[in-house]
């Protein structure tokens, strides 16, 4: 029986945090959103979700579209 490589892609975010001086939490979020390059961001790690997608890969490690199953948002 042939063997295939199948990719599992998990929906996830990579979280970062920064210290932002502001009058209140809302202003801190606004400042970070408006000028993210002004802050030093530290990676907290990845957060995975239940949404997963699977797809077989061809000999060139490219996805075979007709084999997609699940979530690929």
N, C-alpha and C positions, 0 to 999 in steps of 0.2 A: 504494500500500500504506500503511495507517495506521501512525502512529508512536506508541509507548508509552514512558512513563517507567518504568524498572525500578529498584528499590532493591536495592543489594547491602549486606547487613549482615554485617560481619566480627566474629567472636568475638574479644574483646580484653580486656585488663586495662590500667588506668592505674596505673603504679607511682609510689609516693612513698617517701621515706626520711626518717628523723629520727635525731638523735643521742640515745641513751638511756643515762644513767648507771646501771650495775647491777654486781652482783658477778660475773655470768657472762652468756653469751649467752642462756641459757634464761630467766633472770630478766628480761633486757632485753625479750625477746619478750612475756613475761607482762605486764610493766608497760605496754608499748605497747598490748597487746590490751585490758587492763583500763581504761586511761585514755588513749585516743588524743588527747583534747583537751588533755592536759598537755604536748604536744610540738609543735614547729614542723616541719611536714611540707613537704618540697620535692618538687615533681613531677619525676620522671625521664623521663616520657614513656609512650607507649602501646606495648604488646607485643601484636602480632596473632597469631592462630592460624589454622590451615588451615580451620577450620570456617566456612563461609560460607552465607548464605541469600539467596535472590533472591525478589522479589515485585513484581508490577506494581502501579502506583498509579493510582487513578482521577483524574478531573478535579479533585477536592478534595484531592489528595495523600494520600488514605487508601488503605491496603493492600487489595487485592482478594484475599481469603482463598484462593479456589480456585486462585490462581496461585502459591502458595508452593512453592518448590523448595529443597531442601538443608536446612541446619541452622538452626533457630530456637529454640535452647535457652533 
